[in-house]
């Protein structure tokens, strides 16, 4: 949306920061690694005031919301810091900085966005904020409570995306499964997905960040029975020990989690389940970790990311006693990820000989291979399929391919035919 706002004001958008006269950095302030990455990026872009064309450096996002005063003192190279709660007056502040003098009344609007994820894939945000108040998470204090967008607004944006040629839509929010509870008194994600399926042009529809306690039978049925919806559930579970889940203020327990996973695999046999886990949460004992570790061995997730707990300023968990030592967290993380690597490799080996529909995202640098994804993989986070470039295939094209081998966390295959197949989980 930031790009769309500049474009609406007739600014030229360039692809390289070295060319830009105005650089705007959108930051994350949630976890320590994201903060460090944001600071490093700001410093790198600040250098372009001397080595590039940059005249103005703007920084916005969650990091600014949390640490604006500290950042202003530490980073005088930045010309303007904009917090997430200043977006309504953002353009006025930018005009003052640039001394434009037009005093436009433009504000951020979902419909003004510019797609930066290619010609065929786009994200569709359906809500802002979060009201779950997990004790380790600062998002509610940064972004505010959960606010759903009206379904009419979402569908209008989706139709515009379809007209632009977007074929893969990825529905996101801090918690997609809570969609509609604040506006309509009940969750309406299942209904929204069904309406998105009716829009001509979309071939694949995904949704991410589905909290386990809100995955209803209705939602499972909608995913199961609509061929446009990828059989992919991204479920941030975070732990399996009931004691730790309670301290995290999570709404699920071990029994309900196992029951949900069993139901998903029973109802949708080819389902791909992705999750995230936190190790080393305050007071996590060896027994708590063992519960988590044994659960991972049983559940056999296709995709799993693990994080070592880190204190976040202003969160209840940062004040909890019994903080776990860094070396203990590191050891537990290593054990968990080593086990998950074995599981992932076994799962990938089972794909050899299978045929899938895949979307071509890019080419390798030498042009010999296509880089594609099936319904089993989301952009940037999951693996890819390398396909020999045997014909004039274009980026964004759907191809039917057969898997021939495993290469690390990725797959290698060959294009079977040029015939298009609309089933995402062929």
Steps between C-alpha positions, in 0.01 A plus 500: 500500500792736566619451143147557374478828685820634344391376158164675541691824561687452169832392647701258287556164670847353437618145559844577641566699821817638336277687253250633754491856628248402771542172687229375733566204731212309661618326818398217731542536876382158614804275553866581566628371165245715313605808698865438420422449132299824491782703662754350261281587201457859622877540533561352155243730340642800689832441322324568171475866600873509421541225241163513323228747408316491834390840629236391752490189719165410657441221753160367608338192651489317831858568604430873487183454705699332778825697499442831321682724750795263529525467120488876450798539733696204363436552128522869407554389137125430479300804386157383615374229737133405460328280757217264406255726681602798283398351167194723462725807502789330323473681169472840665824433691672382182388814317640717778830314481525524122365856501259408224240752602202322344343388828327201347243318717609156386502224759589133486241287322506129426372571148797729421756225549772405253572127465865419575472120509503436125233496234311194621519490883364753750425520873153604617488645852162449667559650848733717704628453854455215744297439816645164607749650751748214502738582784813493281360724225509879467277522191178602685681792664656602169220441251198525729202264534373275222299693240345313208453667166142497365452203271384733219831690512704180486303365204534830314877487541506132400306572178747775412787259555334243274459762226874571526566135419574372851441123514629411849350689792638461855261611775678636808440663839660457841232234553298418189263262673369779725386693194156656545452433871528870586285624210240229466498323836631174352796379291441539128825379344330195348238719338763745375701219341192370322432846358861533386467168319218650292725772356612415149875495450625355829648152467646463850371645827692459826461635853775527762521532880200290596481472879408142599207576731318684220537237226139386474343200329343747257842638403643150450206410275543816293870424445423136424225567246631801305762406239638856490597493869841344557507214750742692720451597865745735670428455873727680752482259797806631692516210750338175613547496878174604668695686768691707246197560278315638802791728593506621140127581529428274206141382468575140393629207701686184403188287468317744270811544284541126442130467426515780243802353320336160489185648349689701238695197379189285502283746308771626261753217448738708285497798739826684565529628858748770594559618856735699722633414844674698776764329713639634825189686613531608867466202737519244215632193678669193352164323532320780314755486220476122487121532452563734207778286351299176515201681350711616204610141441136384499341785307753493213433848371588563138627847593620622839690806612633537855614808686691545822296714738625857532376768738284765337471836677162559660378139479393307812739213422800733512435540874444131571741334738686181407640634174674218313875531439606572142712183472202290608280669241762443233532132589123447489471688170772281347330180617161608367628613162717191455194283551293717267767476228465121503121525484509754216743289299282192540192696394678637192624156394138387491431759229732335246297366208198717580359757258409852609380823353758774560529874440826630354644779718842558342794355310841400632778747412628280217146460362525121495234440765161640591433572868143396574267424791216253546202537734734367770714814516445869575729767351833573673430280804482145362695297247480512123500262204783529247386408151720470194418786263418291196253734332404866482341519844412839647509623859152468648408205280350185650665174395442135576812332632625166628734489800823309431720565805557694822764771530535626856163650596407536133373268232620439145264400222418506133215661310256231390276685258385844398138426583363715781337324790290711743534262796764648739566167675520280193 
